[in-house]
């Protein structure tokens, strides 16, 4: 559908505290419920990264914001207000991030591929909540500048509470990096699809399609991997493993020979190693659209010649894909320039961030990858760390730093590879 629009060229992340309505918002905008796994459905929360595509459309007759809709919000492509045929404008990809405090690493992997962010705030509870603060820091780390704040659940609060919550949001903006951006605050009811036309108009106003480097060697961040074959598939009909992610720069074409690094985890004689994989691009897909060539931006499925047992269950998440011989280096240790936050933001009562110490264990998010390491040397603004899981990354790649506090990994700083 809407093949003339091609693939999405922008990734919009939905972020915020657990149960604030991120997945419901994406469902209303796209018609897709991104929490698809049995454990997610059972627990009523997003665990893995969810993804969905929306087609933004515009009515030629109605005035703003009524003229802005998505296909899912429309009456099968017709305006819900006047019945006119809507004009398709562009496709956008949504990356739906988990809000639970134990899933911060998954959220950071999603943040690595975002071009814009929607921070969802539940109007029924005080703002900011702990993971709201943590997700704000994640947006700051990856350098997101295009941000909209959605004040959700307006259908279940009084006018007085809505105004109190609005003031809380404005105070939060004034006290964080958002003060320099001054993002719009759009009140909605995601469940009842109220005011979503104003939000879609906001996408067109504040989220321009980014201009990306399409001439460099391709670099793909892998945020999902899976086996698309159903049980009982005949052996001669089995399709190769699929990796899902976002092209950060460059282009991929069907037939390209690609490398996946650091690769597939192998355990032999009690030792764990990672073996780089080489394969060929068999197909490129954006939702139901088959592509001969995929460019930077949006979320892409890459069908390969790999044994699907290698890609099933997100086993290749965190890898980087490039043309054979043209991928970034693989690191078993890193030197990082870093900055620590003043306080730990992801807990109810923020506490001071203590300096990093030699031999301390830290979790690092490097691009789409998550790894554990031991600090071998540390200065006030740089450190050396040996990694338990290698990462594939270019110099100056952003790094998020977490340490264990109260039995959970908490975001405490950021940096870049030097």
Backbone torsions as a table, in degrees:
resi	resn	phi	psi	omega
1	UNK	NA	137.1	180.0
2	UNK	57.7	44.9	-179.2
3	UNK	-60.4	-27.6	-178.2
4	UNK	-64.1	-20.6	179.0
5	UNK	-80.8	-17.0	-177.2
6	UNK	70.8	-157.0	-178.6
7	UNK	-82.0	159.1	170.5
8	UNK	-61.5	145.0	-179.9
9	UNK	-116.0	8.5	-180.0
10	UNK	-144.5	139.7	174.5
11	UNK	-106.3	121.1	177.6
12	UNK	-106.7	120.1	179.1
13	UNK	-90.5	142.4	170.8
14	UNK	-108.0	123.1	-175.0
15	UNK	-129.6	164.3	178.8
16	UNK	142.2	172.2	-178.0
17	UNK	-63.1	156.7	-179.5
18	UNK	-58.1	138.2	174.7
19	UNK	68.6	24.9	176.4
20	UNK	-91.0	-4.7	173.2
21	UNK	107.1	20.5	-177.7
22	UNK	-64.2	-49.6	-177.1
23	UNK	-67.6	-37.1	176.2
24	UNK	-63.0	-39.8	178.8
25	UNK	-63.0	-46.4	179.5
26	UNK	-62.5	-39.6	179.4
27	UNK	-61.9	-43.2	-179.7
28	UNK	-65.1	-35.5	-177.5
29	UNK	-80.2	-28.7	-172.3
30	UNK	-117.5	-19.3	-173.5
31	UNK	79.6	7.3	-177.3
32	UNK	-116.2	128.2	174.8
33	UNK	-90.7	111.2	-170.2
34	UNK	-78.2	-16.2	175.9
35	UNK	-84.9	92.9	-169.9
36	UNK	-105.8	-12.7	-172.8
37	UNK	-90.0	150.4	-173.5
38	UNK	-56.8	-40.3	-179.5
39	UNK	-68.0	-36.5	177.3
40	UNK	-65.4	-43.3	-179.9
41	UNK	-66.2	-42.0	-179.1
42	UNK	-63.2	-42.4	-175.0
43	UNK	-91.3	-9.2	178.2
44	UNK	66.1	36.0	-179.2
45	UNK	-150.9	153.3	176.5
46	UNK	-77.3	130.8	179.3
47	UNK	-112.8	-47.6	176.6
48	UNK	-98.0	166.2	174.4
49	UNK	-63.6	130.7	174.0
50	UNK	-101.5	154.5	179.2
51	UNK	-145.7	147.7	-178.6
52	UNK	-160.6	159.8	-179.1
53	UNK	-120.2	138.6	174.8
54	UNK	-118.9	145.2	172.6
55	UNK	-102.7	114.9	178.1
56	UNK	-81.9	132.0	-174.4
57	UNK	-131.5	161.2	-176.0
58	UNK	-139.5	135.0	178.0
59	UNK	-84.3	132.1	-178.7
60	UNK	-76.1	-9.6	-174.4
61	UNK	-110.6	-39.6	-174.6
62	UNK	-75.9	157.8	177.7
63	UNK	-90.5	157.3	177.1
64	UNK	-63.2	148.3	-3.7
65	UNK	-87.8	0.8	-176.4
66	UNK	-59.0	-25.0	-175.9
67	UNK	-77.9	-9.3	-179.3
68	UNK	-97.9	124.2	178.4
69	UNK	-145.7	167.7	165.3
70	UNK	-108.0	167.4	179.8
71	UNK	-59.3	-38.9	-179.4
72	UNK	-66.3	-30.3	178.8
73	UNK	-82.9	-17.6	-175.8
74	UNK	-84.3	177.8	174.0
75	UNK	-95.8	75.6	-179.9
76	UNK	53.2	46.6	177.2
77	UNK	91.8	-1.3	176.9
78	UNK	-109.9	148.9	-177.3
79	UNK	-63.1	132.9	-179.5
80	UNK	-74.7	-10.9	-178.8
81	UNK	-98.5	-44.4	-174.2
82	UNK	-122.8	-8.2	178.0
83	UNK	83.8	1.7	178.4
84	UNK	-67.0	154.5	172.6
85	UNK	-68.8	127.3	-179.7
86	UNK	-79.9	149.3	178.2
87	UNK	-96.7	119.9	177.9
88	UNK	-70.1	132.9	-176.1
89	UNK	-102.3	-55.7	179.9
90	UNK	-165.4	164.9	172.9
91	UNK	-101.1	144.3	174.5
92	UNK	-130.4	143.8	175.8
93	UNK	-97.0	139.9	173.5
94	UNK	-108.4	135.6	172.8
95	UNK	-112.2	108.4	-175.4
96	UNK	-93.4	113.1	-174.1
97	UNK	-97.6	143.7	175.7
98	UNK	-68.5	146.6	-179.3
99	UNK	-103.0	-6.8	-176.4
100	UNK	-68.9	143.6	-175.7
101	UNK	-63.1	-24.7	-179.2
102	UNK	-80.9	-5.6	-174.2
103	UNK	-115.8	27.4	-178.3
104	UNK	-61.3	-35.8	-178.9
105	UNK	-64.9	-39.1	177.7
106	UNK	-64.3	-42.1	178.1
107	UNK	-61.2	-42.1	-178.3
108	UNK	-66.1	-33.7	175.5
109	UNK	-62.7	-40.7	177.3
110	UNK	-67.0	-39.0	-178.7
111	UNK	-61.7	-27.8	-178.4
112	UNK	-63.5	-22.7	-177.7
113	UNK	-109.7	8.8	-176.5
114	UNK	-84.7	140.9	172.3
115	UNK	-103.3	-21.4	-179.3
116	UNK	-152.4	159.6	-175.9
117	UNK	-134.8	138.5	171.7
118	UNK	-110.9	112.0	178.8
119	UNK	-93.3	115.4	-174.6
120	UNK	-96.0	127.2	-178.1
121	UNK	-118.1	129.6	176.5
122	UNK	-84.6	116.0	-176.0
123	UNK	-69.5	-12.3	-176.1
124	UNK	-83.0	-12.2	-177.2
125	UNK	-126.2	159.4	179.6
126	UNK	-59.4	148.6	179.7
127	UNK	-121.6	135.9	4.8
128	UNK	-92.9	148.8	170.7
129	UNK	-83.6	163.8	-174.4
130	UNK	-53.3	-48.0	-177.6
131	UNK	-77.5	-17.8	169.3
132	UNK	-62.4	-46.1	178.5
133	UNK	-62.4	-40.6	-178.5
134	UNK	-67.3	-41.4	179.3
135	UNK	-68.8	-32.7	173.9
136	UNK	-59.7	-44.5	178.4
137	UNK	-63.5	-38.2	178.3
138	UNK	-61.8	-42.5	177.7
139	UNK	-63.6	-37.1	178.0
140	UNK	-66.1	-41.6	-178.9
141	UNK	-61.2	-46.2	-177.0
142	UNK	-82.6	-2.6	173.6
143	UNK	79.5	28.5	178.1
144	UNK	-68.1	129.1	177.7
145	UNK	-112.9	-25.6	-178.8
146	UNK	-94.1	102.5	-171.3
147	UNK	-136.6	138.7	170.0
148	UNK	-124.0	137.6	174.9
149	UNK	-101.0	125.7	178.4
150	UNK	-103.8	118.4	175.3
151	UNK	-90.3	103.2	-169.4
152	UNK	-99.2	167.0	176.6
153	UNK	66.6	35.2	176.9
154	UNK	-67.3	-14.7	-179.7
155	UNK	-75.8	-13.4	-175.1
156	UNK	-121.0	19.3	176.9
157	UNK	-128.3	159.0	175.5
158	UNK	-76.8	165.1	176.3
159	UNK	-60.2	-39.3	179.8
160	UNK	-62.0	-45.3	-179.8
161	UNK	-66.6	-37.3	178.2
162	UNK	-60.7	-41.4	179.3
163	UNK	-70.0	-38.0	175.8
164	UNK	-61.4	-44.4	-179.7
165	UNK	-65.2	-37.9	177.6
166	UNK	-60.7	-41.7	178.0
167	UNK	-64.6	-40.0	177.3
168	UNK	-59.9	-41.5	179.3
169	UNK	-64.5	-44.5	-179.7
170	UNK	-64.6	-36.7	176.0
171	UNK	-65.3	-39.2	177.9
172	UNK	-62.9	-43.2	178.8
173	UNK	-59.7	-45.4	-176.1
174	UNK	-65.7	-24.6	-174.5
175	UNK	-101.2	6.8	-178.2
176	UNK	-131.0	-177.3	178.7
177	UNK	-61.5	-16.1	178.8
178	UNK	-64.1	-18.6	-178.4
179	UNK	-59.0	-34.8	-179.6
180	UNK	-77.4	-19.3	-178.0
181	UNK	-96.6	-35.8	-177.5
182	UNK	51.0	61.9	-176.1
183	UNK	-68.5	152.2	176.5
184	UNK	-69.8	150.3	174.8
185	UNK	-111.9	117.7	-175.7
186	UNK	-114.7	115.0	179.7
187	UNK	-78.6	132.7	-178.8
188	UNK	-144.7	167.8	159.6
189	UNK	-120.4	102.4	-179.0
190	UNK	-61.6	-38.0	-177.5
191	UNK	-63.4	-43.0	-176.8
192	UNK	-98.0	6.0	176.6
193	UNK	59.6	31.3	-178.8
194	UNK	-87.0	130.6	176.9
195	UNK	72.6	12.5	-179.0
196	UNK	-72.5	-20.3	174.4
197	UNK	-63.4	-38.5	177.6
198	UNK	-65.2	-36.5	178.5
199	UNK	-66.8	-43.7	178.7
200	UNK	-62.7	-39.7	174.6
201	UNK	-60.8	-37.4	176.9
202	UNK	-61.8	-38.3	176.9
203	UNK	-58.8	-43.4	-177.9
204	UNK	-72.2	-26.2	-179.3
205	UNK	-85.0	-43.4	-170.4
206	UNK	-106.8	-11.8	-177.0
207	UNK	-119.4	71.2	177.1
208	UNK	-65.5	152.0	176.5
209	UNK	-65.5	122.0	-176.0
210	UNK	-69.1	146.6	173.4
211	UNK	-88.7	119.0	-175.2
212	UNK	-117.6	159.6	179.5
213	UNK	-73.3	112.3	179.3
214	UNK	-107.8	4.2	-176.6
215	UNK	-101.1	-21.5	-179.6
216	UNK	-74.5	170.6	173.0
217	UNK	-59.7	140.5	-176.9
218	UNK	-65.2	143.1	176.2
219	UNK	-134.7	119.7	-176.6
220	UNK	-119.1	130.0	172.4
221	UNK	-92.5	124.2	-179.3
222	UNK	-90.3	117.3	179.1
223	UNK	-114.4	-8.4	173.5
224	UNK	-148.4	154.8	168.5
225	UNK	-152.6	145.6	-172.4
226	UNK	-160.7	168.2	175.2
227	UNK	-106.5	119.3	-175.9
228	UNK	-90.2	-2.3	-177.9
229	UNK	-79.6	133.8	178.8
230	UNK	-85.0	153.5	176.7
231	UNK	-54.6	136.4	179.3
232	UNK	91.5	0.2	177.6
233	UNK	-61.7	134.6	179.4
234	UNK	-66.2	147.0	-172.8
235	UNK	-59.0	-33.7	-178.1
236	UNK	-83.7	1.6	177.4
237	UNK	-114.6	3.3	-178.8
238	UNK	-68.1	132.5	178.7
239	UNK	-97.5	151.2	-178.8
240	UNK	-67.5	165.6	-178.9
241	UNK	-62.2	148.4	-177.7
242	UNK	-115.5	134.3	172.7
243	UNK	-114.4	139.6	-178.0
244	UNK	-118.9	136.9	179.3
245	UNK	-178.0	-160.8	-177.2
246	UNK	-126.0	135.3	175.2
247	UNK	-79.4	114.9	-177.3
248	UNK	-77.2	-37.0	175.9
249	UNK	-155.9	160.8	179.2
250	UNK	79.6	-167.3	-179.4
251	UNK	-134.1	152.6	171.2
252	UNK	-119.3	143.5	178.7
253	UNK	-128.2	152.9	173.3
254	UNK	-60.3	133.8	-178.3
255	UNK	97.8	-13.6	178.6
256	UNK	-61.5	138.5	171.5
257	UNK	-86.4	122.2	-174.3
258	UNK	-123.0	155.8	172.9
259	UNK	-113.2	145.3	177.0
260	UNK	-121.1	116.8	-174.7
261	UNK	-132.3	149.7	4.2
262	UNK	-70.2	-13.0	171.5
263	UNK	114.9	-156.4	-173.6
264	UNK	-94.8	134.1	-178.6
265	UNK	-74.2	127.6	180.0
266	UNK	-129.1	134.5	177.0
267	UNK	-113.2	121.7	-178.2
268	UNK	-140.4	125.4	-179.0
269	UNK	52.7	41.4	176.4
270	UNK	79.4	-0.8	-179.7
271	UNK	-111.0	141.6	179.7
272	UNK	-102.7	132.4	175.3
273	UNK	-136.9	166.7	-179.7
274	UNK	-122.5	124.4	-175.5
275	UNK	-106.0	118.4	176.4
276	UNK	-59.4	145.4	-177.9
277	UNK	-112.1	140.6	174.3
278	UNK	-120.1	133.5	-178.5
279	UNK	-156.9	-176.3	-178.6
280	UNK	-121.0	144.8	175.1
281	UNK	-76.0	117.0	-179.6
282	UNK	-93.2	-38.6	-179.4
283	UNK	-153.9	152.9	175.8
284	UNK	-125.6	133.4	-173.6
285	UNK	-139.1	139.0	171.8
286	UNK	-123.4	104.4	-170.2
287	UNK	55.6	-121.4	-179.4
288	UNK	-96.3	11.0	-177.4
289	UNK	-99.8	119.3	174.6
290	UNK	-81.9	135.5	-176.9
291	UNK	-119.7	144.7	170.5
292	UNK	-86.2	-27.9	-178.4
293	UNK	-143.2	135.6	177.3
294	UNK	-116.9	138.0	-177.4
295	UNK	-114.3	174.4	-177.3
296	UNK	-62.6	141.1	179.6
297	UNK	103.6	149.1	-179.8
298	UNK	75.3	172.8	-179.8
299	UNK	-105.4	132.9	-172.5
300	UNK	-126.6	139.7	170.2
301	UNK	-97.5	128.3	-177.7
302	UNK	-114.4	107.0	176.0
303	UNK	-82.2	134.6	-174.4
304	UNK	-124.6	-178.0	174.0
305	UNK	-93.4	7.8	-179.1
306	UNK	-67.2	148.7	170.4
307	UNK	-58.7	124.9	-176.8
308	UNK	-61.8	-17.3	176.3
309	UNK	-66.6	-20.7	179.1
310	UNK	-78.7	-32.9	-174.6
311	UNK	-96.5	-13.8	-173.9
312	UNK	-64.7	153.8	174.2
313	UNK	61.5	31.6	176.6
314	UNK	62.2	29.4	-177.3
315	UNK	-67.0	-22.2	-178.0
316	UNK	-102.9	9.5	177.1
317	UNK	-59.6	137.1	179.9
318	UNK	98.4	-11.1	177.8
319	UNK	-77.7	166.9	175.5
320	UNK	-122.0	139.0	-178.1
321	UNK	-114.9	137.8	175.0
322	UNK	-154.3	177.3	175.1
323	UNK	-67.1	151.3	-178.8
324	UNK	-56.3	128.1	178.8
325	UNK	80.4	2.4	-176.4
326	UNK	-128.7	24.3	177.7
327	UNK	-89.5	159.7	175.0
328	UNK	-63.8	166.7	179.6
329	UNK	-69.4	156.3	173.8
330	UNK	-99.3	131.3	-174.8
331	UNK	-112.8	132.0	170.5
332	UNK	-99.8	-13.5	172.3
333	UNK	-146.3	153.8	-176.2
334	UNK	-131.2	147.2	166.8
335	UNK	-109.6	127.6	-171.1
336	UNK	-130.1	131.2	163.4
337	UNK	-83.3	130.2	-172.4
338	UNK	-137.2	161.4	172.8
339	UNK	-134.6	131.1	176.6
340	UNK	-93.3	147.2	172.8
341	UNK	-70.0	161.2	175.5
342	UNK	-70.7	-39.1	-178.1
343	UNK	-135.6	159.0	173.3
344	UNK	-78.1	119.1	-169.7
345	UNK	-93.9	-17.0	-171.5
346	UNK	-88.7	16.1	179.0
347	UNK	-123.9	163.9	-172.7
348	UNK	-60.2	-45.6	178.7
349	UNK	-113.6	101.5	-176.5
350	UNK	-55.3	138.7	177.5
351	UNK	-122.4	160.5	-177.3
352	UNK	-65.1	139.8	174.7
353	UNK	-83.3	120.4	178.9
354	UNK	-81.1	154.8	178.9
355	UNK	-60.5	151.6	175.9
356	UNK	-72.9	141.2	-176.3
357	UNK	-118.4	152.3	173.8
358	UNK	-58.4	145.2	-179.6
359	UNK	71.4	5.9	177.6
360	UNK	-74.9	143.8	177.1
361	UNK	-91.7	128.9	-179.1
362	UNK	-130.9	153.1	169.7
363	UNK	-104.2	132.2	178.9
364	UNK	-117.3	137.5	167.7
365	UNK	-106.6	117.4	-177.1
366	UNK	-119.6	104.8	-172.6
367	UNK	59.8	-126.3	-179.4
368	UNK	-86.5	-3.2	-170.9
369	UNK	-96.8	150.9	173.3
370	UNK	-122.5	130.2	-178.5
371	UNK	-141.4	159.6	178.2
372	UNK	-111.1	142.8	-179.1
373	UNK	-149.5	163.8	176.6
374	UNK	-114.5	126.2	-179.7
375	UNK	-69.2	127.0	179.6
376	UNK	-103.5	-25.2	177.1
377	UNK	-155.6	145.4	-177.3
378	UNK	-147.5	137.2	171.0
379	UNK	-120.5	-176.9	-176.0
380	UNK	-66.4	-24.9	-177.1
381	UNK	-132.0	4.4	178.7
382	UNK	-147.5	157.2	178.3
383	UNK	-150.6	159.0	171.2
384	UNK	-113.9	139.3	-177.2
385	UNK	-143.9	132.7	173.5
386	UNK	-88.9	134.2	-172.7
387	UNK	-101.5	140.5	174.3
388	UNK	-81.1	-26.6	176.4
389	UNK	-124.5	120.3	-179.6
390	UNK	-65.2	156.8	176.9
391	UNK	-128.6	151.0	176.2
392	UNK	-107.9	117.7	-174.4
393	UNK	-160.4	152.3	174.7
394	UNK	-83.3	159.0	170.5
395	UNK	-58.8	147.2	-179.6
396	UNK	73.7	8.6	172.9
397	UNK	-64.4	138.2	-179.9
398	UNK	-68.2	144.2	-179.6
399	UNK	-130.2	131.6	172.1
400	UNK	-101.7	138.0	-174.1
401	UNK	-115.7	127.5	177.1
402	UNK	-127.0	147.3	174.1
403	UNK	-129.9	159.4	-177.6
404	UNK	-80.0	122.1	178.5
405	UNK	-134.5	121.7	-179.0
406	UNK	62.0	32.1	176.7
407	UNK	83.4	2.8	179.7
408	UNK	-131.6	149.6	177.9
409	UNK	-77.1	124.1	-177.0
410	UNK	-120.7	139.0	178.6
411	UNK	-67.9	125.2	-177.0
412	UNK	-127.3	-10.2	-178.5
413	UNK	-177.0	-175.4	-179.0
414	UNK	-153.0	169.6	179.4
415	UNK	-173.7	-161.0	175.7
416	UNK	-149.2	155.4	-179.1
417	UNK	-74.1	133.9	178.4
418	UNK	-125.1	NA	NA
